[in-house]
């Protein structure tokens, strides 16, 4: 069983990170903050979208921070480049910008951005944000809808998730999950779970992909409204990208490693932190 204190959003012990900002001074400040939280990291600076593409071409990265205003484009171009790169579809992309809050309110950050930080809050707040980001604490009571047709696998995974303080509802088919999601909503219309974890291939006529499409299209829940993690043993990169394009927040490849699964779940739950906080206050 994994030690909760070892769970991190950046799983690698020697990650490769990229900091994208047109200002050399800002790049250094962010690099210093990242290096303090991840002393074994290799950190690459990029002053433009073009530079960022060159870093991506040179190898995989584990985390990206980017400004929105860049000399040759927008930080969203960087986020798009990360998502388009082979093997990069699941890499955290954090916007660090003075425009972040305004763009968030205008709903123009897009789905390729994982998280954001407002530069106006200052360096100390950024350091606290980064530290909490890469060394997260468990989110007690987060509601997980878990869809798996193997009773043995489901029992083991459910127990593991509950060990990390998740509140798990298990269902055995995509059909049952769709009925549950349609019937169970909070008073404000938001979903009655904070995260969906589903196997790709399930007994029945519908698959985890069909469940994903129902969540995104029929129910209209975006990636920030209801994160979806898909469990799959399919190592075909085109198929993996297809799931991301249809709305999966992330994939967890089988056989599942506990620390990676819990880390990915905690990472995606950052998207619904305000809802979790509100639920905790009303409990």
Buried (B, 14 or more C-beta within 10 A) or exposed (E): EBEBEEBBBBBBEEBBBBBBBBEEEBBEBBBEBBBEBBEEBBBBBBBBBBBBBEBBEEEEBBBBBBBBEBEEBBBBBBBBBBBEBEEBBBBBBBBBBEBBBEBBEEEEBBEBBBBBBBBEBEEEEBBEBBBEBBBBEBBEEBBBBBBBBEEEBBEBBBEBBEBBEBEBBBBBBBBBBBEBBEEEEEEEEBBBBBBBBBBBEBBEEBBBBBBBBBBBEEBEBBBBBBBBBBBBEBEEEEEBBEBBEBBBBBBBBBEBEBBBBBBBBBBBBBBBEEBBEBBEEEE
